[in-house]
Amino acid sequence: MCDQCRSRLNSSASKETFACVETQSPAPSRRDLIAAGAGLLGGTAIAQVMPSAARAQGAADAELARLQKARRIVLKGGIVLSLDPKVGDFASGDVLIEDGKIREVRPNIDASADAAAIVDATNRILIPGFVDTHSHSYQGLLRSSLPNGLVDPDYNRDVQNKLTPAYTPQDVYAGVLITALGFIDMGTTAIVDLSQISHTPEHSDACIKALQDAGIRAVYGYSRGAGAAMQWPQDIARLQKTYFSSKDQLLTLALGASLDVKVLAAAREAQVPAVMHYRVNPAPGLALGKAGVLREGDLFIHCTHLNDEAWRMIKDIGGRISMSPPLEMAMAHGMPSVQDALDRGIRPSLSSDHGTTVAQDCFSMMRTTFNLQRLRVLQRRREGEKDTPPLITCRDVLDFATLQGARCANIDGKVGTITPGKEADILMLRADRIDIWPLNNAPSVVANLMNPGHVENVFIGGKPKKWRGSLVDVDVPRVLRLAQEAREGLMKRTNHQINLLG
């Protein structure tokens, strides 16, 4: 045990709630989580999340076993939507993955079964993995708990001020883990996780541990917590040293910042991007711009009801935009800023925010964005307005959900397109199902007809994380049980009632 962790343990009221993470220990594999979970949280239920290899889903699948060991993988004969104009698209193309990176994208790659693991992609659409640029993943325990909720009073009262302060590190782990695995299951390979749960350093450690164990690519947006033991934002130095010393990993670091000059200064000192909620009142953001603490790559969330000056500031500094159209419409955050961004030449990314009220899959977000922008422009035309903006296309929203997501997360050098040299975050979508067949237009099928049920295979960094419809090396019943137990404990401690049938 490290000296810092031993000191915290001695001052803890209960050994059961202590999280110790050794600074020098390498990150464990998903299969090793039994041992790692015991070390993380003192032998709590976390130790039983992942199975041994013998019990893992798909362990008996010989093709999967070969894929997991292979240096070279060829996805053969699929419909390739690369999202990279220089690479192009192919009605029938192959993708060669070598050592986790995309090596070639073209038809008829010559590869023998002896030289590479070959995956038949016939009647499959290959696209880059989706990137969700704004998730409060710890809230996985609270999915659908506000079926008709508004941001104020419902969300602020119940989630922010009642339930969130009562989370233990074990609750954080369970919530983030089930959210991250759910994202992978739905085809989201990368997220920006705004962890507004950093009540203690142990809470932060548990969040990072869950992201690591899930195997998702993530920008960990270290955010505020609640209570006297909170060490945000200054604990970012420890987190950076402990978990983010290497750039060759799935996790990267950002600071989930408030619109405060002193907090932004912490992001600048750590040399990481800042991620900020920014809506309705433009004044605090404009003050940051005038103070000179904003940088290119900083991410602004929602951006509803901003004025022209605020939009000019975002564009001038090279800021990024994350929109959550389904949630913003349902929970009264304001009219989604799709056209506001496009009018200023800013390509936005898409995000789910949280699952207390709406679905968190990118298919829903693409469809809502597509329909909303076109509705508003067409209504303006119907009312006689001239020179209206162009209608966005299916390819536009697919770009928002992949390349623009990667760009807004500052990981577009690694992922976001199916491009040689990038890491292989790739989805294989089933196009031969009865609900979408016959196939007439691939971008339209993905953006307007498909749903998470069409996600057959998911690769992150060239490794299969979902195979033939099932998550790889995940004991799903145990994950479900862990989340349920954490949810029940949280509700009991807060005396909060869930209405299953209401």
N, C-alpha and C positions, 0 to 999 in steps of 0.2 A: 504494500500500500504506500502511495506517495505521502510525503510529509504534509502537504497541503490538505490531502484528503483525510489523513489521520487526525489532523487538528480539527477539521470539521466534524469528524465522527465523535471526538471526545466532547464536543459542544452540542451534539445533537440530542434531542429528547428521546429519540427512538432509533435504534439501529435499523429498524424496518424501512425507514424513509430515507436512508442514506445512499447516495450514489457515488461510488468511487470509480474513477477512470484513470488508469495508469498512463502517464504522459508518454512513456517510451514504448508502450505495447502497440504492436501493429493491429490494424482493424481486422476483426475476425470475419470469416466467411459466414454466409447465411446458414450453412449447415452446422457451424460451430456455435450457434447462438445459445445452445443449452448451457455450455460452460461460460460463455461471455455474459449471458444474462445473469447468471448467478454472481459473477464478479461485479456486474454493474449495480445491481440493486439488492444485494444481500440475500439472495436466495428466494425472492418473491416470485409471484406467478410469471414474471417475465422470463424466468428460466425455462419455461415450457412452451414458448411460442413456436419455435422452429423444430422440425423433426430431424431424426437421424437420416442418413442417406437411404437407409433401407425402407423408411416409411414415407419418404418424400414423394409427392405427386409426380408421376412420370418417371420414377426411378427405374422402372422396368422397361422403359422405352429405349430400345437400342439406338435408334436414330438420334434421339435426344442426347443419350450418353456420348455418342460420337461427336455431336455438335459441341458439347461442353468441353471436349478435349481438343477440338480441331484448331489448328493455326489458320487454316484456309477454309472458308465457307463460300459456296456459290449459291445464290438465290437465282434459280433458273427459270426463264420463260415467263416472267411476270409482266404485268402492265406497270411500267415504271413512271411515276410522277416525281421527278427529281427536285422540283422547285428551284432549280438552278438553270437559268437560261443558257449558260455556256455548256452545260451537260445535255440539256434537252430532255424530252420524254420519249418513251418507246412503247409501242403497242405490244411488243414482245421483246423484253430485254433481260439481261443478266446483271447481277451485282456481285462482284467478287470482294469478299471481306478477308483481310489478312492481318493477323495479330490485332484484331479489334478495330481496325480502320478500313475504310472503303478504299479499295485498290483500283478497281475498274468498274465502269458502268457503260455497257453497250450490249448489243445483240451478240449471241453466239460466242461467248467466252469459252475457249477451249480448256476444259479441265476434266481430268479423269477422276473416277471415284477413289482411286488410290491416292491421288494428289490433293484432294479436297473433299470435304463433306458437302454433298450436293442436295439442295432442298428444292423440290419441285414446286414452282410458284405459278403453275398454270391456273388460270382463272383467279388469280390473286392480284390485288392492286398494292404496289409497294410505294410507300410514302415515308417521308421523315417522321420521326416520333413527334407527337404533339408536345408543346411547351406551354404550361400554365404559369403565368407570370405573377400570380398573387393568390396564395392559399394560406389560410390560418389552419394548418393541418392538425394541430392538437385538438381541434373541435370535431374530429372524427367520432368522438363519443356522443356528440350532440346532433348527429344527422337527423333531419326531419323533425327536430324538436320544436321548431317555430313554423308550423305549416302555413300559417297566414300572417307571419310576423312582419313588422316594419322595423327599420333601423332604430327608430325612436317612437314609442318608448320600449318596445318589446326586446330587441336585441341588446340595447344598452343596459336595460334593467336586468334581464335574466342571464344573458351570456357574459357580458363584460363585467357587471358589478356584483353578480351573485355566484355564478358557477365557476368562472375562470379563477377568481382568487382562491377557490377551494381545491384546485388541482394539486395533487401530489406529483412527485417525479414519476411514480409508476403510472399515474393517469396520463401524464404527458406522453410517456413511451407508448402506451396502448393506443392513444388517440392518433399520434403521428404515424405509428406503424400501420394501423388499419387504413388510414387515409392514403399513405404512400403506396401501399399494396393495391388499394382500390384504383388509384391513378394508373398504375402499371396495367392492371386488368382492363382498363378502359382505353389504353393506348397512349396515355400521357407518360412520356419518358423523362421529362425534366420539369421541375417546378421551382418557383421562387416561394420559399416558405417563410412567411412573416410570423415568427414565433412570439406572439404577444403573451408569453407565458413564463418569462424569465424571472420568476419570483425569487429564486436562489440560483447559485451556480449549478446545483444539482439538477434543477429543472432544465437548464440549458443543455447540460451534458446528456440528459435523457432524450431530449429532442434530437440532438445530433446522432446519438446512438441508434435511435429508431430509423432515421434516414439512412444511416450506414447499413443497418441490417435488412432494410427493405430492398436495397440495391438500386434505388432510383437515383437519377442525376438530379442534384438540387443545389440551388443557391440558398444557403442558410442565412436568412435575414434576421440577424440577432436583434430582438426587439425588447421593448419594455416588459416589465412584470408588475407585481403589486407586493406591498409589504415592506417591512423594515430591513429584510435580508436581501432585497434586490440590489444588484451591483451593476446594473445597466446605466450608462453605456461603457463604463470603464473596464468591465470584465472582458471586453472584446480582445484585449491584449493577451489574456490567458488563453482564450478560445483560439485565437489565431496561432499562437505558438503550439498549442496542444493538438489541434485538429487540421490546421490548414497550412502547414509548412511546405507541403508538396502541391505543385500545380497539376501533377499527373494523377488525378483522382476524380471521382464523380462529384464530390462536394466542393463548392467554392463559398466564399464568405462575402456578405454585404451587411450593412447596418440598417436595420429597420428604424428609421429616424422619425422624430417629431419635427414639426416645422419650427425649429429652434436653432439659433446660431450656435450655441454651445454644443448641442448634440451633433450638428453637422461637422463641427470641428473635430469630434471624435472619429467620424468617418474619414475625414481628410488626414488625420494623424495616422490612422491604420491603413491608409491608401486603399480603401475599398469603396465601392459605390454605395450611395444612400438610396433607400427605398422609402417613399413617403406617401401617405394618404393626403390627397389634395383635392378639395371640392368646395363648392358653394362660396366660400369666402376667399377671394384671391389675395388679400392683403398679406397674410403671413408668408406665403410663398414669394411674393414680390419683395418682401423685406429680405429674404434669404438671397435673392438675386442681387439686390443692391449692396448687401454685405460681402458679396464676392465669394461665398462659401460653396456654391453649386458647381458641379463639374459635368463634363460630357459623360454620358452613361448613367447618370442618376435617373431613377425610375419614379414617375409620378402616377399614382393610382386614382382611378375614377375620372378626375378632371371634369366633373359636371359643374355647369353654371360658372365657368371661369370667364373673365373678360378678355378683350383683345390684348391688353398689356401682358396678362399672365401667359397667354398662348405665345406671344412674341418672345417672352423670356425663356420659355421652355424650348422653343425652336432655336433661339440664339445660342443657348449653352450646349445644344446637342442632347437635350433631355429625351427620355423615352416615356412612352405612354402605355399603361395597362388598363384596359376597360373590362368591365364585368356586366355586359348588357342584360343577361337574364336576371341577375340579382339586383342590379340598379333599378330595373323596371318593377320588380316584385316588391322591393323593400324600401322604396322611396328615397333612393340616393339621388335621384334626378334623371333627366333625360340623358341616356348614354351619349357620349361625346364623339360618336363615330364620325359624323360629318364635320364637326368642329375641327377634329384632327386632320381629316383629309383635305379640308379647305385650306389648310396651312402647310400642306405637303408633308405631313407627319403620318407615317404608316404605323398604326397602333398594333399592340398585341392583345391577346384575349386571356381572361382569367376568370376563375370561378368564385374566388373570395372564400366562401365557406359553404357547407352543405346543410345548414340548419333549416333552409327554406327551399333551395333550388338544387338541381342536379349539378355535378361537378365535371361532367364530361365535355370534351371539346366539340363533339358533334352538336350538342345542344347550343353551345356558344356560337359556333359558326352559323348555324341555322337562324338563330335569333338575330345575329348581326346582319346577315344577308337580308332577312325579311324586313327588319326595322329600317335600314338605310333606304331600301327601295321603296317602302311604304311612304316615307317622308318626302323623298324626291318626287315620286309619282303624284303625291297629293299636292305638292307645290305646282307641278305642271297642270294638274287638273284645275287649280285655282287661277291659272292664267299666267303664272310667273315664267319669264323668259330666261334663257341662259342658266338653266339649273345644272347642278353638278351631274356628272355621269353616274349611271347606276353601277354599283359594285357587282362583281361577278363571283361565281363559285370559286374560281381560282384566286380571287382576291382574299376571300375569307380563309381559304386553305393556306395562303401565304401568311395571313395574320396569325394563324394557329401553329405555324411551324417556324419559318425563317424569321418573321418579325418577333415571335416569342423568344427565339434564341438571341436575336439582336438585343432585345430589351433586357434580357437576363445577362447580357455581356458574355455569352458563350457561343456566339455565332462563328467564331473561329474553329470551334470543335464540332458543332452540330447545327441542325436547322435545315439542311439540304442533303440530298444524296449526291455527294461530291467527292471525287477521289481526294484522299488526304484527310478527310474529316473522320471523326469517330462514328462507328456504325450504330446509330440510334435509328432503327428502321421498324416500321410496322408492315405486316402482311395482313391485308384485309380480304376477307372472303367475298368474292364477287359472283359466286355461283349459287347463291341462295335464292330461294323462290320469291322472296320479298323484293329483290332488286333485279332479277333476271328477266329479259335479256339485257345485256350491258350495251348502252348506246353512247354514253359520255362519262368518262371516268371521273373528272373533277366534280361533275354534278352529282354523281352517285355518292362520292365521299362526303361532299358538303351538304347535300340536301336529302339523301335517302338513307344513308347508313346510320348506325347507332353502335354503342359499345359491343353489342352481340356479334358484330362482324369482325372484331379484332381477334384474329386467330393466333398469330405469333408476334411477339415483341422482342426485339433485340436492343440491348443497351450496351454500348461499347463493344458490340460484336458478340455479346453473350446472350443466349436465350433466357429471357425472364418470364415469358409466357409461351407455352408451346401447345399447339392443338387445342386451344381454348382453356388451358389450365395454367395457373401460376406454377413456376418451377421451384422446387425445393421449399415449398411453403405448406405447412400443415394448416390448411384453412380452418378446420373446426377449432383448432386450438387458438388461432388468432381471433376468431369470433368469440370464443369463450372468454379470452382475456379482455376484449373490449367490453363485453357484457358485464363482466364482474367489476371492471373499473367504472363503467357507467352507473351500475347499481350502487356502488360505494359512494360515488360523487353525489348522486341524488339523495341518498340517505343522509349524508353529512350536511347537505344544504337544505334538507326538507323540501326539496323541489319535486313537484309531481309531474309525471309524464302521462298524457292522455292518449293511449294507444288507438282508440277508436274515434277520437274527437276531431 
